[in-house]
Amino acid sequence: ADGAFLDQVATAPGALAHYRRIAVAARAAGAATLVFNHGAHPDPGYEAQADLLVTFEGPWDTYRTLDLPVAAHYCHLVYAAPAGFRPATPVHCAVPGAGTHPWGSLPHLPEPAR
């Protein structure tokens, strides 16, 4: 593996020092790419610690009602998503799964060309 995905990362500035230490350790262990999954928009101080920040993780019904910031280093993870839906961020994942384990389903496949 050449990267690390850290789940349930804090969003508040008070935890920055903790995650800064984790980022340094992950890079020292060989992580070329580091992803922090905050699930919500974090304090701007986290942007210097990871290559990609997951700033939304949740269902389509919630996602479609929000006006979330978009940046090249933000990622949105959306479940219970309808076919054809594409999140606003360049890096994203949208799956049809729902319930207690929504990530157990594969993303929708593109429609074949006709």
N, C-alpha and C positions, 0 to 999 in steps of 0.2 A: 504494500500500500504506500502511496506517496502523498496521502492527505489524511486529514482528520475532520470528523463531523462531531461537534460537541452539542449535545441536546440540552434543553432546559437551562440555557444560559440566562443569567440575570439581566435585567434592563437598567437597573439603577446605577448611578455613578459610584456608590459606595462599594460595589463589588469589583470595580475596575482593576485594582491592584491584584486581586486574586486571579482574575482571568488573564491579566498581563503575564503573570508567572506561568500559568498553564500554557499560554501561547508560546512563550520562550521555550518551555520544556518540549512542546510538540514540535517546534521547528528544529530544536537540537536533536530530536529523535528521528528527523528526516521528513517531517510533514512539509511538503512543498506548497500544498494548498490547505488552508484552514478555514472551516465554516463554523460560525456560531449560530445556533438556532435559538433565537430569543423568542420567537413566536409572536412578538409584538415589537413596535418600534423602540429601539434602545437609546440610551444616552449617546450623544455623538462621540464620546471618548472611545467607544468600542470599535469605531471604524478603523483606527490605526492598529488594532490587534488581530484582525482576521481579514481574509481575502473576500469573503462573502458573508453577509448578515441576513439571516432569515427574519424578516420584519413582519411577516404574517404567517400564521399557521392556523387553519380553521376551516369551517364549512363554507360552501358556495353561498348559502343564504346570508351569511354575515359579510363575506367578502364583497358581494355585489352592492352592499349598502354603504361601503366605506370609500373615502377618498384618500388613499394611502400614498405617501411619498414614493417616488420611483427613482432609482439610480442604478447604474450598471453593476454596483456591488451589493444590491439588495436582491433577495429571493423571496418569492411567495409560494407557500405550500397550501394548496386548496384541495379539499376533499368534498365528496358529494357533488362533484362538478358535472355539468351537462356536457354531452358530446359537442365538440367544436369550440368550447370555451378555451381561451388563452389568457392567463394572467398578464398583468400590465408590465411585469419585469422581464428583462431579457433571459434571466435564469429563473426557472420555475418548475413546478410539478403540479399537475391537476389530475386527480384520479376520480373515478365514479364511486369508489367505496365510501361507506358510511358506517355508523354504529361504533362499537367499541374498538374496532381495529380497521380504520379506513384505509390505512396504507398497505393492507394486504391485497389490494387489487392493482392491476397494471393501468397505466394511463390509457386514455382513449387512443386508438390508432387513427391516423389520417384516412379520410375517405379515398378510395382508389380513383385515379384519373379516369374519366369516361370519354 
